[in-house]
Amino acid sequence: MTLNAVFRVDDHPVLLSDFVVTAPGSERDHIELPTHADLQTLIPREYLFPVVRLASKVLEVSPRLLVCGSGSLLEIRRVFTHLHGRFSTIEATTNAVKSSLCDYIEERGDGSPDCVIAGWIIDAGQPVSFRWSSETGDVETEGDYIEGSGARIFRELCLPLANTAINPDELERGLAEAALHMTTTPYANELVLGNTLLNGFGGGYDAFVFANGRFRRVHDVTYLLFAVRVIDLNTLRIGQMPILLKNTSFGQHTLLRSFLIPSLDKRIKARESEAIALVTPVYVPARPTLPSTPFIQMPLTSANFAIGMFGKAIDHADEIFTAIVTAPAETSLFRIQITDKVKDGKNEVVFALPEKIMMNISAQAFLRFSRQTVEGVQSRG
């Protein structure tokens, strides 16, 4: 149970993959998840699919071959090992990858668990998407491949956001922003509704884009998620403090940090203190190098900010508005820090967010939640 998404944004390759690993049929306890404070209530033991690990199911085999896996983690690891052995030092072509996967089918033992591998091959400079099933041995190419238990929700909520034009002069940044719109939305769903976790995916996301000749990971992101409440057609109340989720990647590992602060939306269970988790890769081709800096000294700010505003719209439907800030001149204005001031035995977290940027985002969110247009507001005014 997972989510893997291989698709194009303005004809450019993007790959997204979630971190949650479940154990269907098991009565094991849930791990502690930074993004949800009460998994046991959301997914009781009798549901028999505990969340048992956070893992990266993506492997950048080479600058021209990027893959992700769903299904058996053991089988994904075996296929990743096979592909890395074949293509980490030689050029990957579509025909060569197909041939290699056929060889793997012949080599794997009877009764092996199944998996699906999808990804991108840059063949003679042209991106080729592909999907391979260990069950059938068939390789498909040139499609959008949305795999796993999260496929339906992703197609409904996120894939429509891929229909956006990217400025070719700012390709990497534009693709990163598109990808972050698509990860902020399920993050907010996970916090408020828990529907992603109930469908066996979530916990965080790997995001890769292909720009300027190679795959690039969107590796440093601070998510700020605000609960909002529509008062009337003129007023949108926004929670004073956001929920903070910080994703920092070190090679193939990712550190997740969260502050589940009390919110206007009472569906979210707050946590008394920071939660952290280390996301480990399914397959590690080389000895990892992790930072020696204590996590509490690592900044809560990032090179990328993903702003989400969530709550009930004026028509009582659940709504999420997202805005992405990636320009260095703007991200440098965000100030977030853990101070030495202690309250109830906990260090205080202080948010100093750029007023002009947040006002602009709030104005756009107001239109979404009040179901109005700029023209409509102006004519009423």
N, C-alpha and C positions, 0 to 999 in steps of 0.2 A: 504494500500500500504506500503510494508515493505520488509525487507530481514531477514529471519531466516535460519540458516544453522546448521544442526545436522549431523555430519559425523565423519569419523575416519581418523586419520593420523597414518600410520604404526600400525593400529589396536588399536589405543588409542582414547578415546572420546574427541571430540572438539565441542564447540558450539559458533557460532558467531551470533550477532544480531545487527541491525542498530538502530539509535536513531530517525530518522525522523518520524514525525506523520503528515499526510496530512488530509485534509477535502474535499474529492471528492464531487463535486457538489456545493461547497460553493464559494461565491465571497469575502470571508474575505481576508485581507491583509496578506502577508507573515510576519513571524517573522524575526528578523535579525539572520542570520546564520553565525557562525564564519568561516565556510569553503567556503563561497561564498559571494562576496561583492555586487552582483547585481542580486538577485533572480527575481525581477520584470521583467527584460529584458529576463532572461532565461525562466521563466514560467509566461507569461502574465496572467492577471486576467481572460481573456476569456477561458483559459485552464481549469478553474474550479477545480484545485486541489492545493490550497495554502498549504504551509508548516506552520503549526499552533503551533507546539510544538516539543520539543526534549524530548524523554522519553526512559527509559530502559524498555524493554519488556521481561525481564528475571527475574526469581525468583529461588533462591537456596532454595528450600523447606526444605531440610535437607542435610547432607553430602552425602546422597545416592540418592537424587532426584533433578534434575536440569531441569527447563522447560522454554520455551519461547513461545510467542503468536503472532499471526498475525490475522488481521481482526478487529472486533469491540473492541476498548479499554475497553468499559464498560463490555463487555462479558469476555474479558481476565481477567479483575480485579475480576470478580465474580468467574471464574474458579480458579484463583490463590488463592483467599480467601478460596474456598472449599478445594483445595489440601493442603494448609497450615494448615487448621483446622484438616485435617485427618492425615497428615504425618510429621508434624514438630517435633513430639515427639515419633513416633513409626517407626519401620522399614518399608520401602517401598519395596514391591515386585511387579513384573510385574502383577501378578494376582490381587493383592490388588489395584493397580493403575487402572487397567481396570475396576474392580468392582466399584471403587469410581467414575469413570467417567460415568459409566452406571447409578449410583445413581443420579449423577448431572443431566443427561438428564431427568430423571423422575421428578426431583424437579423443573427444570427451567420452567418458564411460557411460554405459547404459544406466538408466535410473537417476542420472544427474538432475538436480533441480533446474527449473527454467528461469530465464530472464529475457528482457528486451533491452537492446542497446540502440540508442539513437544518437545522432550528432551531426557534425559538419566536417566535410572534407574540402579543402581548398585544392582543387585539381586544375593544374595549368592556369592558376590565377582566378578560377571561377568557383564560387561556393556551391557545393552540392550537399543537400541534406539527405540523410539516410536513416533507415530503421531496419533492424535485424532481430528476428526472434529465434532463440535457441530451440524452441519447440518445433518450428517448421523448417528452420534453416534458410528461409526466404529473406532476401534483401530488397527493400523498396527504396526508391530515391525520388528526390525533387518534390516532396510534399511537406506540409506542416505536420509534425508528429507530436501530439499531446498525449502523453502516456500516464497510466497509473490511476489510482482511485480519485485523484484530484482533477481529472481531465474535464469533467462536466462543469464544475465550478469555475475552473480557469477559462474555459471557452465562453461561459456566460458573462463573467465579471471582468476578465482581464484581456482576452484576445482582441476584443473590439478596440482596445487602446493602441493596438499595433498599427491601426490605420492613421498614421501621422507622417507628415513630411519632415525629413531631416535636412538641416542645412549642411551641404557638403563641405563647407569651410570649417565646420565645427562638428565633424562626424562622430568622433568618439564621445564627446560630451552629449550630443543630441541622442545618440543611441543609449547612453547610460541613463539619461533622464527618462526615456521611454521605458527602459527596463525597470527603473525604480517606481514609476507609476504602477507597474504591474506587480511589484512586490509589496508596496504600501497597502494596496487594496486588500489582499488576503491577510496581511498582518492585522489590519483593523478588524476584519471579519473574525479572526482568531480570538482577539481580545474581547469583542462584544458578544458574538454569537457562538463562538466555538465550533462553527460548522465545518471549518477546514479540518480540525482535529477529529471531529466525528466522522469525517470522510477519510481519515487515515493519512493526512499530510499536513505540512506546515512546520512550525518551530523556527523558521528562518529560511533564507534562500541564497543559493549561489546564483550570480548573474554574470554572464559572459557576453561580450559583443565582439564583432570582428571589425576592426578599424585600422587603417594605416598599415595594412600588410600582416597583421597578426591578431590572435585572440587576446582580449584584454578583460581581466576580471574587475568588476565594480567592487572594490575591496575595502572601502572605508566609508561607512554610511552611518549617520545618526538619524534615526526615525523619531519624530516628535508628533505624538498623536493626541489631539485635543477633542474632548467631548464637547458637543455644542447642543444648544436647545433653542428652537424657534419660539419666540414669545408671540410675535404677530408679524404682519407684513412689513413692519418697519424695524424689527428688533431681532437680533440673533445674539444669544448669550453664549460666550465661549469660556470654557473652564480656564481658571487662572494658571494652573500648572499642567503641563502636558505629561503623558506617559512617555518615558524615554526608553528606546531600544537602540543599542549601539552594536554594530557589526564591524569587527576588525579582522582582516585576514592576514595570515602569515604563511606564505606559500600555500599549501593545501589545507592548512588548519584555519579555523575561524573562532574567535572569541566573541561570545554573546554576553552582553550585559543588559540588565533591565531594571528600571525603577517603576514599579506598578503603583503609582501615586493615586490616592483617593480621587475619584472622578465625579463629574456631574452625572455620568451614566452609571447607575447603581447595579447594572448587570455585570460590571467588572469588579472582581474581588481584588482589593489592594493588598500589597505586601508591605510588611513593616520595614524591610531593608532590601538592599540591592541583591539581585540574583545573577549568578554568572554560570556559564557552561562553555566547555571547549568542544567544538565540532571537529571530529577526526575524520580523515578520508578513508573510504573503503579500501583503497589501494595506495600505498606509499612507495613510489619508485626509488626514492633516495632518503637518506637519513634527514628527518626534519630539523629545521633550525627555528627554535621558538625564542621569543625575547626573554631576557632575564629581569626586565623591569617589573616590579610588582604591579598587578593590574590596577590597584587603586591610584597609582601614579600616572596611568595612561589617560590621555585626554578624553573627555566625553564629546568634544567637538570633532568634526570630520571634514574631509574634502567634499563630501556630499551630504546635503540635508534633504530628507524626505518628510514633508509635512502632510499629515492626514487629519481631517476633521470629520468626526463621525457622530451620528445620532439619528433622531427621527426628524424627517422633513415635515413641512407644514401639513402634508397630506397623510402623515403618520407612517409613511414607509421608511424603512431603514435606508440611510443614505451615507455615502462616503465621498468626500472631496479630497483630492490629492494635489499637491504642488511640490515641485522639485527645485531646489536651489543648488547650483553647481558652480556658478561663476566665482572664482577666487575672491574678487573684490566684494562679493556679497557674503560668501560663507565665512570670511574672516571677521564679519561683524557679529557673529553668534558667540555668546559667552555662556558657558555652562561649567560649573565647577562644584566639587565637594569641598565645603569649607571646614574650618576647625570649630565652628559653632556647633554645639551639641544640644539637641532637644530630645527629651525622652530617651536619652541614651544613644541617640543616633546622630551622625554628622549630617548637617543640613546641605541640601543640594540647591544651588542658586542658578536661576535661569535669567539671563539678560539678553533678550532677543531683539533684533533690529526692528524698531517701531515701524518704519516706512514699509519694509518688506512684509511684515506681519499684517499691517493694515491692508495692503493690497491683496494679500492672500485671503484675509477675512472678508473683504468686499466681494471677491469672486465666490467664496463659499456661501455667503449670504444669498446670492442669486440662486445657487443650486438648491439650498435648503428651503428657500421661500418660494421656489418654482416660478421665479420671475426672470425677466430679461432686463438688460440695462435700459433699453428703450421704454419698457413698461414702468420701471421705477421712475425714470425721468418724467414720463407723462403724468404719473400720479403725483410727483412732486410739484 
